[in-house]
Amino acid sequence: MNGFFLKIEDRRSKIEDSTCPRTLLPSSILHRRSSNSIFLPLTLFLILVLAACDNSFEPINEEPTDFFAIFGFLDTAADTQFVRVSPLRETLEPSGDLAARVSSFLIGTGEEVAWQDSLVVLDDGEAGLLFYAQLPVEPGDSYRLEVRGDDGEVTRALTQVPLRVRLDPGPVTMDFNDRLAQQVTLVDLLRMPRSMNILYRVTPPGATDTVTVRLPLFVFSSSSGSIVVRVPLETDREEVLSRLQVPQHDSTVVLHSLGLEIEQLSGEWETPGAPVNIENGFGFFGSVARYVETWTLEAADIRQLGYTPPE
């Protein structure tokens, strides 16, 4: 498992390797200072198990200027963001509740958002302190996260959310298998996407609502700053109709648009064990951009593929 979060024993003992196959799931929320209910999505699960399988971490403050450990990431696909915060101490003596405030700042505008805290229980009965905020994040945004103790100690972390790519769809042509396909170039890439899927937005026969069929997509070629993907349109049509349970000879499925579902990681994920973006602290703080870029085909190409063009 490629994660970066380690098992929390408690605030008086060390944080050590939790043996990678073992996961710690949030089972309930014990306490929150806010009366607003929150939903614990998949991104929260990832934060709770964000652990480097080969590393261990001692919450003992050997550096007098290191104050807090931060683990988490910003996600453009989530309205609520989460980070986990732990104090760094000079001894193993109990330090009591974490006395700190967490805020985020949008670089460029200075817009500040205060985060709320929530104590969650993991499946093995142990606790973890999370901070969360209603914070829509956009590709290309840069954020500074600050954890400020009551005594004035501050740990800061920076991340820039990956930029949206620009698509350059090519013409529909025959591929090396003599089947209709399309090459799409992704421009303005800083690094390879973590994952990509092709989305077909269609209307089945006799239906009025559209549905989206998601299929995997693979890189065809790459160069500096761009990659080319090959969309096997004719081959994909067989799978689209199969999933819709429509006979292959049926040409009444309406093809509205295609979309490229992209997930990109910020640079911090490349060196999780060396958090150069965290000042006066330790841990991991990064970002994920997840979005869909869409395009349409010419009516003649849609008919040639065996679909019906939209009206």
N, C-alpha and C positions, 0 to 999 in steps of 0.2 A: 504494500500500500504506500503510495507516495503522498505522505502527509507530513505535518510538521508539529503536531501537538502531542504532548506527553501526558501520561497518567498523573493526576494530582493525588498525592497521598492525603495530605491536609496541610494547613498553613504552618505546622510545626515540623514537618518532615520533608524530605527531599522529593522533587519531581523526578521520576526515573522512567526508564524505558518500560513500556507497558506490553511488550511482546506484540509485534505488529498485527497478527491476525485477530487479537482481542480488541473489541470496540466497546466504548463506553457511551451508552445511549441516554439522553435525557428522559427521565421517567416522570418527573413532576416538577412544578415550581413551588418552592417552599415559601419564598418571601419576595415581595417587590414593594418598592416605595410608591409606585404609581398604582392607582386603582384601575387603570386601563388594562384589559386583557390583551395578551400578545400571543401570536401563533409561532410555534417553533418549526420553521421550515427545514428543508434539506440542508441549506447553507449553515444553519445552526449546528446540525449534526456534524458537518464537516469541521466546524470550528472546535467542537468538543473532542473530536478524534484527530485533530490536526497534529500528527506526531511524526517525527523523523525516526524511522525504524532503527537506525544505527547510532542515534545520538542519545545522550542523557543530559539533563539540565538540573543544576542545583540552584534553588532560590536563595542562595547565600550571596550577599552583596560583597564581592571581593573588590569591586571598584566603588569608591565612595561617591562617584558621580552617577552611578546607575541606580535608578529608583524603582522602576516598575517593569514587569514583563508583559508584553502585549502579544496576543495571538488572534488573528482574524483577517478578514479581507472585505472589501467593498464589492458589491455585485450589482450590475446594471439591471439584472432581471428581478431584483428584490426591492420592495418598497421599504422594508425594515432591514437595517444593517446590524450586525452583531460583532462584538470583539470580546475576548476574554482577557481579564486583567488580573495580575498577581503582584503582590509587593515583593521587592527584593530586600533582604534583611542582612544584617551583619552577624547575627547569631541564629540559632535554631529555637530561641525562646519564642513563646506565643506573642504575636503582635496585635491580636484583637482584630476587629473588623477593619476592612480596607477603608481608610479615610481618604478618599480621593474623588475628584470630579473629572469627568471625561467630556471633552468637547471636540467637535470637528470644525474645520474652517475650509471653505472653498477658496482655493488660491485664485487670486485675480479680483474677486469681489470682496473677500473677507467675511462672507456670510457665515455666521456662527450657529451651530446647532448643539444644544446640550443633550447628552445621552443619559438615559435612566439605567438603573441597575436592577438586576434580577438574579437571585440565587437559585440554581437548578440542581436537581439531584440526578446523579448518574445511575446506571443500572446496578452497579455494585454498592450503592448506598452512599457514595461519596459526593461531596458538593463541589460546584464550580460557580464562580462569580462572573456573570456576563453583564456587559453594558450594551444597550440597544437604542436605536433612534429611528424615527420615521425620516428616511433620507433617500429620496430618489437620486440615483447616480447616473450620469450620462457619459458615454464614451468621450474620451479626450479631457474630461475634468481632472483636475489635480486637487488633492485634499491633504491637509495636515491634521493629524489626530494628536490631541494633547491630553495627557493624564496628569492632573495637578493635585498634589497632596495638600493636606491642611497646613503643613509646615512650609509650603511654598516650593517643594521639590516638584520638578516638571520633567516628564518623559515625552518626547515628541517623535512622531513617525510620519513619513511622507509617502504618497503613492500617486502615480499618474495612471488613470484608467486608459487602457488602450484605445486608440482612435478607431473610428469606423473605417472600413476599407471602402474603396470605390470599385464597382463592378464594370467590366467592359465585355458584354456578351458578344460573341462572334456569330457568324451565320450558321444556320442549320445545314449540315453537310453529311455525307456518308463517311463513316469511320472505317477502320481497317477490317472490320467484320461485315462491311457493306450494310450497316444499319445506321439509321439517322441518329445523329448526335450533335452536340453543341459544345464548343470550347468557351469557357468563361475565364477571363483574366481578373485576378484580384490585385488591385493597384494600391500603392501607399502602405505596404506592409512593413512593419518593423521586425516582426518575428512570425514564425509559422503558427497558424491557429492550432489550438489544442484539439478541436473537433469541428467537423462540418457535416451538415446534412442537406439534402435537396428536398424542398417542399413543393408538392403539386396541389394547387388549390383548384378543386373540381366540383362540379355539380353532378351527382349520379342521375341516371334516367328516372324521370318521374318525380324528382325531388325539387324543392325550391331553395333549400339552404345549401350552402357550399360546405365542403369538408376538405381537410388538409391531410394528404398522405405524405408521411415522412420516410425518406429512404437514405441509406448511407451514401457518402460521396468520397471519392479518393482523388488525391493530387495526381495530375498528369505530368507536370513539369514545374520547375521553380527556377527563379533567378533572383538577383539582388533586388529587393523591394517589391517583388511581385511573384505570384504563382498562377499556374494555369490548371484549371480543373476541367475534366471532360464529363459532360452530362449525357449519359446514354439514353437519350429520349425514347427511342423505339423500344429498347430493352426494358426501360422503366415502365413504359405503358403496360406491358404484360403484368408487372407486379401491381401497378395501380389498380387495374381492372380485377385482378385476383383478390386484392384486399377489399374491393368494393363488392365482390361476388357478382360481377357482371361478366357475361360471356365475352370471349376475346374478339368475336366478330362484331360486337356491338360498337357502333361509332357515334352513339348519342351522348356519351359522357362529355360534358362541357369543360374545357380547360381554360380557366380564367388567367392564371399567372403561375410563374415559378418563383421560388424563393430559395435563398442560400442562408441557412441557419448557421451562424458562426459563433464560436466560443474562443476568445483570446485571453491569454494571461499576461499580466504585467511583468516587467523585468524581474521583480523580486522573487518570482517562482523559480527562476533559473539558479539562484544561489540562496536557498532557504536557510542554510546553515551559517550564512555570513550576512546578517541584516545591516547593511551599510546605511539603510534609510531610517534607522532608529537611533535617536539621540538620547543619551543618558538612560539607556534601558537595554532590553534584550527581547528576543522573540521573533515574530513574523507578522508583517503587515503588508498586504498587497491588494490587488484588485483584479476583477474579472469583467470583461465586456462580453455580453451575450445579446445578440440581436439578429434580425432577419433583413436581408436586402432582397428586393423583389424585382422582377422584370417580366415582360410579356413576349409572346411569339407572334409573328405575322399570321394572319388568318389562313393563308395558303399552307404555311408550315403545320399549323394545327390540324388542318384537314388531311394533309399528307401523312401525319402521324396516326390518324384514325380517331381523332377527337372531333368535337363540334366546337367552333369558335363561339365566344359569347356574343350576344346581340348588342 
